[in-house]
């Protein structure tokens, strides 16, 4: 469950649903790649005001339910997530780079939708779960005293 993010001069509750497809829509996301993406995202959350509420895969793409602050646009969030996760996947899973002919991990495009308080993250989570053939939830954030903490590995 998301909570308001309190900063010095504002309070916000901005949530986004992102879908990032692998380059060429290739099926390159196996358990090792999933673990690398999940671990990398948890490290991103420690360094940036980007909170991963849920991360899930469906063969050739990854779904993210992310909460952030107003100073981070959806494009900035995607740029950070794509850049860092791709670098880590190629470093830790060299077989993926061979499958993608040495190119990029993520495709250039992505899908983003905002999630409102009234269309809460549980509704989006159910929507994501029912979209693809083999959706697997990799991570669900755990909340303690209004903040997401690292935990609840699925």
VEXKE-187756 format. One record per residue: x, y, z of N, C-alpha, C in turn; chain; residue number from 1; residue in one letter. Coordinates in pm, whole numbers, always signed. Atoms other than C-alpha are relative to their C-alpha. Layout:
N
- npx	npy	npz	capx	capy	capz	cpx	cpy	cpz	chain	resi	resn
- X	Y	Z	X	Y	Z	X	Y	Z	A	NUM	A
...
# end
This chain:
154
- npx	npy	npz	capx	capy	capz	cpx	cpy	cpz	chain	resi	resn
- +84	-117	+0	+0	+0	+0	+89	+124	+0	A	1	X
- -78	-123	+8	+140	+339	-94	-43	+98	+108	A	2	X
- +27	-105	-99	+157	+634	+142	+44	+132	-59	A	3	X
- -47	-131	+42	+205	+1005	+102	+149	+12	+27	A	4	X
- -141	-28	-18	+566	+1108	+53	+10	+145	+47	A	5	X
- -12	-134	-58	+644	+1407	+275	+140	+54	-26	A	6	X
- -126	-72	+22	+917	+1646	+159	-13	+135	+71	A	7	X
- +0	-124	-77	+1008	+1986	+302	-113	+97	-39	A	8	X
- +103	-96	+41	+755	+2183	+93	-117	-62	-76	A	9	X
- +113	+61	+68	+517	+1928	-52	-28	-139	+54	A	10	X
- +42	+136	-32	+328	+1608	+7	-56	-57	-129	A	11	X
- +47	+57	+127	+269	+1374	-285	-28	-148	+12	A	12	X
- +31	+142	+11	+131	+1036	-378	-11	-31	-149	A	13	X
- -4	+24	+144	+238	+982	-739	+45	-143	-27	A	14	X
- -33	+138	+34	+229	+626	-867	-15	-20	-150	A	15	X
- +0	+29	+143	+301	+494	-1213	+9	-150	-23	A	16	X
- -14	+137	+48	+259	+164	-1390	+83	+8	-128	A	17	X
- -88	+4	+116	+548	+106	-1633	+9	-142	-54	A	18	X
- -27	+127	+64	+590	-175	-1883	+122	+22	-90	A	19	X
- -123	-12	+79	+942	-215	-2025	+24	-131	-74	A	20	X
- -26	+123	+76	+980	-470	-2307	+149	-18	-28	A	21	X
- -137	+32	+39	+1307	-646	-2379	+18	+33	-148	A	22	X
- -29	-35	+139	+1477	-549	-2705	-45	-114	-92	A	23	X
- +53	+93	+101	+1321	-719	-3009	-109	-93	+57	A	24	X
- +98	+84	-69	+1062	-863	-2764	+50	-143	+17	A	25	X
- -58	+133	-20	+1300	-1153	-2714	-29	-49	+141	A	26	X
- +23	+62	-130	+1231	-1395	-2432	+137	-25	+63	A	27	X
- -132	+8	-63	+1548	-1328	-2232	-10	+10	+153	A	28	X
- +17	-20	-143	+1402	-1287	-1884	-24	-135	+68	A	29	X
- +9	+125	-74	+1478	-1604	-1691	+15	+32	+149	A	30	X
- -7	-23	-145	+1513	-1652	-1313	+123	+80	+40	A	31	X
- -122	-75	-32	+1870	-1520	-1307	-16	+148	-35	A	32	X
- +24	-138	+42	+1771	-1206	-1499	-102	+66	+93	A	33	X
- +99	-53	-94	+1464	-1160	-1274	+66	+42	+130	A	34	X
- -68	-30	-128	+1681	-1176	-962	+89	+123	-14	A	35	X
- -88	-114	+23	+1930	-929	-1111	-82	+129	-9	A	36	X
- +86	-118	+12	+1652	-684	-1204	-55	+40	+136	A	37	X
- +59	-28	-131	+1486	-714	-863	+105	+58	+95	A	38	X
- -105	-48	-90	+1812	-672	-668	+48	+139	-40	A	39	X
- -43	-131	+49	+1915	-378	-886	-104	+107	+33	A	40	X
- +106	-96	-32	+1578	-207	-837	+0	+35	+148	A	41	X
- -5	-28	-144	+1608	-242	-460	+118	+90	+34	A	42	X
- -115	-90	-19	+1950	-76	-480	-31	+140	-53	A	43	X
- +43	-130	+54	+1805	+202	-698	-84	+73	+105	A	44	X
- +89	-61	-100	+1541	+263	-429	+77	+58	+119	A	45	X
- -82	-53	-110	+1818	+321	-174	+64	+133	-36	A	46	X
- -75	-117	+45	+1977	+595	-385	-84	+110	-64	A	47	X
- +88	-95	+68	+1685	+766	-560	-136	+0	+68	A	48	X
- +135	-1	-57	+1337	+875	-449	-98	-75	-91	A	49	X
- +81	+89	+84	+1192	+587	-651	-30	-123	+85	A	50	X
- +40	+112	-84	+995	+328	-452	-70	-104	-86	A	51	X
- +57	+108	+78	+919	-4	-617	-107	-69	+84	A	52	X
- +112	+60	-72	+576	-114	-500	-15	-146	-44	A	53	X
- +7	+138	+50	+565	-422	-724	+80	-11	-128	A	54	X
- -74	+31	+122	+784	-579	-992	-45	-138	-44	A	55	X
- +42	+130	+52	+665	-861	-1216	+44	-18	-145	A	56	X
- -42	+28	+138	+762	-1032	-1541	-108	-78	-72	A	57	X
- +90	+78	+85	+571	-1182	-1829	+75	-31	-129	A	58	X
- -80	+49	+113	+812	-1362	-2067	+100	+101	-55	A	59	X
- -91	-89	+73	+954	-1072	-2268	-9	+146	+45	A	60	X
- +9	-136	-51	+872	-765	-2060	-16	+0	+152	A	61	X
- +7	-12	-146	+871	-636	-1703	-99	+111	+35	A	62	X
- +94	-97	-52	+593	-454	-1516	+55	+58	+130	A	63	X
- -42	-67	-122	+681	-198	-1251	-115	+86	+51	A	64	X
- +90	-93	-64	+446	-27	-1008	+90	+83	+90	A	65	X
- -100	-86	-62	+651	+271	-889	-66	+124	+59	A	66	X
- +42	-126	-61	+590	+560	-651	+123	+90	+6	A	67	X
- -111	-94	-1	+805	+872	-678	-47	+139	+39	A	68	X
- +29	-139	-39	+818	+1246	-613	-25	+84	-125	A	69	X
- +35	-83	+116	+696	+1531	-840	+120	+47	-83	A	70	X
- -117	-47	+76	+1050	+1636	-938	+55	-106	-94	A	71	X
- -42	+108	+89	+1100	+1299	-1109	-112	-29	-99	A	72	X
- +99	+27	+104	+910	+1282	-1437	+1	-149	-35	A	73	X
- -1	+140	+44	+805	+944	-1578	+120	-32	-89	A	74	X
- -115	+23	+88	+1077	+983	-1843	+129	-15	+80	A	75	X
- -120	+8	-84	+1343	+1043	-1579	+4	-132	+76	A	76	X
- +6	+127	-72	+1227	+739	-1380	+37	-115	-94	A	77	X
- -28	+107	+97	+1233	+516	-1690	+147	+1	-39	A	78	X
- -141	-11	+39	+1577	+646	-1791	+90	-60	+108	A	79	X
- -80	+53	-111	+1719	+565	-1447	-14	-151	+8	A	80	X
- +25	+144	-15	+1556	+221	-1424	+58	-78	-117	A	81	X
- -52	+70	+118	+1640	+117	-1782	+153	-3	-1	A	82	X
- -146	-9	+9	+2000	+239	-1770	+71	-87	+100	A	83	X
- -70	+73	-105	+2101	+89	-1440	-28	-150	-7	A	84	X
- +31	+144	+7	+1915	-243	-1477	+66	-65	-120	A	85	X
- -64	+58	+119	+2048	-300	-1831	+149	-24	+24	A	86	X
- -143	+14	-28	+2406	-239	-1721	+26	-119	+93	A	87	X
- -19	+110	-96	+2368	-482	-1429	-34	-136	-61	A	88	X
- +36	+128	+65	+2193	-751	-1636	+113	-45	-92	A	89	X
- -110	+38	+90	+2470	-744	-1898	+125	-41	+77	A	90	X
- -118	+33	-79	+2739	-754	-1628	-15	-134	+71	A	91	X
- +21	+120	-80	+2584	-1038	-1426	-55	-118	-79	A	92	X
- +60	+106	+83	+2414	-1236	-1706	+51	+14	-143	A	93	X
- -58	-23	+133	+2650	-1232	-2008	-69	-77	-114	A	94	X
- +71	+76	+103	+2440	-1494	-2192	-110	+84	-65	A	95	X
- +106	-86	+54	+2170	-1226	-2237	+54	+87	-112	A	96	X
- -59	-87	+102	+2403	-1000	-2433	+19	-77	-132	A	97	X
- -15	+83	+121	+2471	-1287	-2676	-134	-19	-71	A	98	X
- +134	+18	+59	+2096	-1345	-2728	-49	+127	-69	A	99	X
- +43	-128	+57	+2054	-975	-2807	+105	+55	-97	A	100	X
- -102	-36	+100	+2347	-968	-3053	+90	+114	+47	A	101	X
- -89	-103	-53	+2551	-745	-2822	-61	+138	+9	A	102	X
- +66	-131	+2	+2295	-467	-2837	-53	+43	+135	A	103	X
- +62	-53	-121	+2067	-306	-2583	-89	-106	+65	A	104	X
- +87	+93	-71	+1867	-488	-2317	-147	+37	-17	A	105	X
- +139	-46	+10	+1549	-277	-2323	-28	+57	-138	A	106	X
- +40	-64	+125	+1356	-169	-2630	-7	+150	+25	A	107	X
- +3	-145	-15	+1343	+205	-2697	-131	+50	+61	A	108	X
- +130	-45	-48	+974	+231	-2614	-35	-55	+136	A	109	X
- +53	+49	-127	+779	+181	-2295	-144	+46	+13	A	110	X
- +138	-40	-30	+427	+207	-2158	+1	+60	+140	A	111	X
- +16	-59	-133	+339	+435	-1866	-143	+46	+18	A	112	X
- +133	-48	-37	+11	+505	-1691	+7	+46	+144	A	113	X
- +6	-45	-138	-63	+699	-1377	-100	-85	+76	A	114	X
- +89	+75	-87	-231	+530	-1085	-53	+99	+101	A	115	X
- +57	-98	-93	-473	+743	-886	-33	-67	+133	A	116	X
- +39	+53	-130	-576	+705	-524	-128	-81	-11	A	117	X
- +129	+66	+13	-919	+594	-643	+9	-126	-85	A	118	X
- -30	+121	+75	-784	+342	-895	+129	-53	+59	A	119	X
- -120	+27	-79	-541	+212	-635	+90	-107	-60	A	120	X
- -99	+92	+55	-236	-5	-687	-47	-145	+0	A	121	X
- +52	+137	+2	-431	-323	-605	-77	-25	-130	A	122	X
- +72	+11	+127	-654	-260	-909	+101	-16	-113	A	123	X
- -103	+9	+104	-345	-203	-1126	+72	-133	+9	A	124	X
- -67	+128	-20	-175	-508	-976	-83	-114	-60	A	125	X
- +88	+102	+58	-476	-723	-1070	-4	+10	-152	A	126	X
- -1	-21	+145	-483	-569	-1419	+126	-58	-62	A	127	X
- -128	+49	+51	-115	-646	-1472	+3	-152	+2	A	128	X
- +0	+146	-17	-158	-1001	-1344	-81	-68	-109	A	129	X
- +88	+62	+98	-435	-1067	-1598	+33	+34	-145	A	130	X
- -35	-42	+135	-261	-913	-1902	+68	-109	-82	A	131	X
- -82	+90	+80	-12	-1174	-2008	-29	-146	+28	A	132	X
- +16	+144	-12	+25	-1546	-2029	+63	-55	+128	A	133	X
- -75	+59	-110	+280	-1611	-1757	+53	+106	+95	A	134	X
- -44	-104	-93	+293	-1314	-1518	+52	-63	+128	A	135	X
- -59	+45	-127	+522	-1378	-1222	+35	+121	+84	A	136	X
- -34	-110	-90	+535	-1139	-928	+135	-33	+62	A	137	X
- -134	+22	-54	+902	-1103	-830	+19	+68	+133	A	138	X
- -24	-80	-118	+874	-844	-558	-124	+80	+33	A	139	X
- +108	-87	-49	+614	-665	-349	+56	+73	+121	A	140	X
- -53	-81	-110	+725	-378	-124	-79	-21	+127	A	141	X
- +64	+14	-130	+650	-403	+245	+6	+136	+69	A	142	X
- +8	-134	-57	+539	-92	+430	+5	-7	+152	A	143	X
- -10	-12	-144	+637	-1	+784	-1	+148	+34	A	144	X
- +10	-139	-44	+533	+329	+944	+2	+100	-117	A	145	X
- +14	-95	+111	+445	+496	+613	+110	-3	-103	A	146	X
- -111	+6	+96	+762	+394	+426	+15	-143	-51	A	147	X
- -29	+132	+53	+843	+106	+196	+138	-41	+45	A	148	X
- -131	+52	-42	+1125	-111	+320	+35	-117	-89	A	149	X
- -44	+113	+79	+1329	-375	+150	-45	-127	+71	A	150	X
- +50	+123	-59	+1166	-708	+207	-105	-64	-88	A	151	X
- +105	+71	+71	+890	-942	+101	+43	-49	-137	A	152	X
- -42	+59	+127	+1087	-1121	-167	-96	-112	-34	A	153	X
- +96	+101	+44	+852	-1336	-367	+77	-113	-66	A	154	X
# end
